[in-house]
């Protein structure tokens, strides 16, 4: 295989594996097993109500064999595993922004960057997330990273390109340089990679409910279906954890 063909294959592998089980392709493949619609009489809002239809383990979601510890046991933790370079994650952001606006008080939403290439491009993109979080510019820089990769076709491959992303969004170059390769960011990236392995994530975006259940767009029948299944699981965890 020529050097050019090897390079093209590597790029193709990163894009395909990075997005894994995706909403558009998988939803078409599992139309017969899509999440059941909520009955017309029930109108659950956000994470406050149990879906009127019952979702089935092994069909619409799966149980993680060894539950992953959450940060705050007094809360129900919902995690999105994502990658800035995943077009499906980019599209999913619009659904998430509406969904997170109606979170119940006992629910906390967190993001976990996906990494299948240790010390590669996805690891650098995970550093973008934690650097922006530490510097208090996560919303602005996160949105800019999604646009750069999915709209502007800027791969954000090296530190120079990533530094410009931050400075273009109001971060001093010195602050970026001090933070991007810091111990704090490196530790967060390593922990995120370890959690991803424990979740047994196969693609992005995927949702993890309280470290116990994994939901994919393929299993749930699309992005909206995935959030409906998450709503159902949050209510289930709430009942199991805190009682009726």
C-alpha positions as CSV (number, residue, x, y, z in Angstrom):
1,X,0.0,0.0,0.0
2,X,1.4,3.4,-1.0
3,X,2.1,6.1,1.6
4,X,-0.8,8.2,0.2
5,X,-3.2,5.3,0.4
6,X,-2.0,4.5,4.0
7,X,-2.6,8.2,4.9
8,X,-6.1,8.2,3.4
9,X,-7.0,5.0,5.1
10,X,-5.8,6.3,8.5
11,X,-7.9,9.5,8.1
12,X,-11.0,7.4,7.1
13,X,-10.5,5.1,10.1
14,X,-10.4,8.0,12.5
15,X,-13.6,9.6,11.1
16,X,-15.5,6.3,11.0
17,X,-14.4,5.0,14.4
18,X,-14.8,8.4,15.9
19,X,-18.4,8.6,15.2
20,X,-19.1,4.9,15.5
21,X,-22.8,4.0,15.9
22,X,-24.5,7.0,14.4
23,X,-28.0,8.3,14.4
24,X,-28.6,8.5,10.7
25,X,-27.2,5.2,9.5
26,X,-28.1,3.2,12.6
27,X,-31.6,4.6,12.8
28,X,-32.3,3.4,9.3
29,X,-30.9,-0.1,10.2
30,X,-33.1,-0.5,13.3
31,X,-36.4,1.1,12.3
32,X,-38.1,-2.1,13.5
33,X,-36.5,-1.8,16.9
34,X,-36.8,2.0,17.4
35,X,-37.8,3.3,20.8
36,X,-41.6,3.3,21.2
37,X,-43.4,6.6,20.9
38,X,-44.8,8.2,24.0
39,X,-48.6,8.0,24.2
40,X,-50.5,11.1,23.2
41,X,-52.0,11.4,26.7
42,X,-48.6,11.7,28.4
43,X,-46.4,14.8,28.0
44,X,-43.2,14.3,29.9
45,X,-41.0,17.3,30.3
46,X,-37.2,17.1,30.4
47,X,-36.2,14.6,33.1
48,X,-39.1,15.2,35.4
49,X,-41.4,12.3,34.3
50,X,-41.2,8.7,33.5
51,X,-42.0,7.9,29.8
52,X,-45.4,6.3,29.5
53,X,-43.9,3.6,27.2
54,X,-41.6,1.1,28.8
55,X,-38.1,0.7,27.2
56,X,-36.5,-2.7,27.1
57,X,-33.0,-3.5,28.4
58,X,-30.9,-5.0,25.6
59,X,-33.0,-3.4,23.0
60,X,-33.2,0.4,23.7
61,X,-30.4,0.6,26.2
62,X,-27.8,-1.7,27.8
63,X,-26.7,-2.2,31.4
64,X,-22.9,-1.6,32.0
65,X,-21.6,-4.9,33.5
66,X,-19.5,-3.0,36.1
67,X,-21.1,0.3,37.0
68,X,-18.7,3.3,36.8
69,X,-18.5,5.5,39.9
70,X,-20.1,9.0,39.6
71,X,-18.8,12.2,41.1
72,X,-21.8,13.0,43.3
73,X,-23.8,10.0,44.6
74,X,-26.6,12.5,45.8
75,X,-27.2,13.3,42.1
76,X,-28.2,11.3,39.0
77,X,-25.4,11.8,36.6
78,X,-26.0,11.9,32.9
79,X,-22.9,11.8,30.7
80,X,-22.6,12.5,27.0
81,X,-19.5,10.9,25.4
82,X,-18.6,13.1,22.4
83,X,-16.0,14.2,20.0
84,X,-15.7,17.7,18.5
85,X,-14.9,16.2,15.1
86,X,-18.0,14.0,15.0
87,X,-20.7,15.5,12.7
88,X,-23.4,13.6,14.6
89,X,-22.3,15.1,17.9
90,X,-22.4,18.6,16.2
91,X,-26.0,18.0,15.1
92,X,-26.9,16.6,18.6
93,X,-25.9,19.8,20.3
94,X,-29.2,21.5,19.3
95,X,-31.2,18.7,20.9
96,X,-29.0,18.8,24.0
97,X,-29.3,22.5,24.5
98,X,-33.1,22.2,24.7
99,X,-32.9,19.1,26.9
100,X,-30.5,20.4,29.4
101,X,-32.5,23.6,29.9
102,X,-35.1,21.5,31.7
103,X,-33.0,19.4,34.0
104,X,-34.4,18.4,37.4
105,X,-32.6,19.5,40.5
106,X,-31.4,16.0,41.3
107,X,-29.8,15.6,37.8
108,X,-26.3,16.7,36.8
109,X,-25.2,16.7,33.1
110,X,-21.5,16.2,32.2
111,X,-19.5,15.7,29.0
112,X,-16.8,13.2,28.5
113,X,-14.5,13.6,25.4
114,X,-14.0,10.4,23.4
115,X,-10.5,9.2,22.6
116,X,-9.6,6.2,20.5
117,X,-6.1,7.4,19.5
118,X,-4.0,8.0,22.6
119,X,-1.7,11.0,22.1
120,X,-3.4,11.6,18.7
121,X,-5.8,14.1,17.3
122,X,-8.7,13.1,19.5
123,X,-6.5,13.4,22.6
124,X,-5.7,17.0,21.5
125,X,-9.4,17.7,21.1
126,X,-10.1,16.4,24.6
127,X,-7.5,18.9,25.8
128,X,-9.5,21.6,24.1
129,X,-12.5,20.7,26.2
130,X,-10.7,20.6,29.6
131,X,-8.5,23.7,28.8
132,X,-11.7,25.7,28.0
133,X,-13.4,24.3,31.1
134,X,-10.5,25.4,33.4
135,X,-10.3,28.8,31.8
136,X,-14.1,29.4,32.1
137,X,-14.8,29.7,28.3
138,X,-16.2,26.2,27.7
139,X,-19.5,27.4,26.0
140,X,-17.7,29.8,23.6
141,X,-14.7,27.7,22.8
142,X,-16.6,24.4,22.6
143,X,-19.0,25.9,20.0
144,X,-16.1,27.3,18.1
145,X,-14.3,23.9,18.1
146,X,-17.4,22.2,16.7
147,X,-17.7,24.8,14.0
148,X,-14.0,24.6,13.1
149,X,-14.1,20.9,12.6
150,X,-17.5,20.4,11.1
151,X,-18.2,23.6,9.1
152,X,-14.8,25.3,8.4
153,X,-13.0,21.9,7.9
154,X,-10.2,23.1,10.1
155,X,-8.8,19.8,11.6
156,X,-7.2,21.5,14.7
157,X,-4.3,19.1,14.4
158,X,-1.5,21.0,16.2
159,X,-1.0,23.3,19.2
160,X,-0.7,26.4,16.9
161,X,-4.1,25.9,15.3
162,X,-5.7,25.2,18.7
163,X,-4.0,28.2,20.3
164,X,-5.6,30.4,17.6
165,X,-9.0,28.9,18.3
166,X,-8.6,30.1,21.9
167,X,-7.1,33.6,21.2
168,X,-9.8,34.2,18.6
169,X,-12.3,33.6,21.4
170,X,-10.8,36.1,23.8
171,X,-8.3,33.9,25.7
172,X,-4.8,35.3,26.2
173,X,-2.1,33.3,24.5
174,X,-0.2,33.0,27.8
175,X,-3.2,31.6,29.6
176,X,-3.7,29.0,26.9
177,X,-0.1,28.0,26.8
178,X,0.0,27.7,30.6
179,X,-3.1,25.5,30.7
180,X,-3.2,23.3,27.6
181,X,-0.4,20.9,28.6
182,X,-0.7,21.4,32.3
183,X,-0.9,18.6,34.9
184,X,-4.5,19.4,35.6
185,X,-5.6,19.1,31.9
186,X,-3.4,16.0,31.4
187,X,-5.0,14.3,34.5
188,X,-8.5,15.1,33.3
189,X,-7.8,13.7,29.8
190,X,-6.5,10.5,31.3
191,X,-9.5,10.1,33.5
192,X,-11.9,10.7,30.6
193,X,-10.1,8.0,28.5
194,X,-10.4,5.6,31.4
195,X,-14.1,6.3,31.9
196,X,-14.7,5.8,28.2
197,X,-13.1,2.4,28.4
198,X,-15.2,1.5,31.4
199,X,-18.4,2.7,29.7
200,X,-17.5,0.4,26.8
201,X,-18.4,3.1,24.4
202,X,-18.5,2.1,20.7
203,X,-19.2,5.4,19.0
204,X,-20.2,9.0,19.5
205,X,-22.5,10.5,20.6
206,X,-23.5,8.1,23.4
207,X,-25.2,8.7,26.7
208,X,-24.4,7.1,30.1
209,X,-27.0,7.3,32.9
210,X,-25.6,7.3,36.4
211,X,-22.6,5.2,35.3
212,X,-25.0,2.2,34.9
213,X,-26.8,2.4,31.6
214,X,-25.5,3.1,28.1
215,X,-27.8,4.5,25.3
216,X,-26.9,4.9,21.7
217,X,-28.8,6.6,18.8
218,X,-28.8,3.2,17.1
219,X,-30.6,1.5,20.0
220,X,-33.0,4.3,20.6
221,X,-33.8,5.1,17.0
222,X,-32.2,8.5,16.7
223,X,-31.1,11.6,18.7
224,X,-34.6,12.4,20.0
225,X,-35.2,8.8,20.8
226,X,-31.9,8.6,22.7
227,X,-33.0,11.5,25.0
228,X,-36.4,9.9,25.6
229,X,-34.7,6.7,26.7
230,X,-32.4,8.7,28.9
231,X,-35.5,10.4,30.5
232,X,-36.9,6.9,31.2
233,X,-33.7,5.7,32.7
234,X,-33.3,8.8,34.9
235,X,-36.7,8.2,36.3
236,X,-35.8,4.5,36.9
237,X,-32.6,5.4,38.7
238,X,-34.4,8.0,40.7
239,X,-36.9,5.4,41.9
240,X,-34.3,2.7,42.5
241,X,-31.9,5.2,44.3
242,X,-34.2,7.4,46.3
243,X,-37.5,5.5,46.4
244,X,-41.0,6.5,45.1
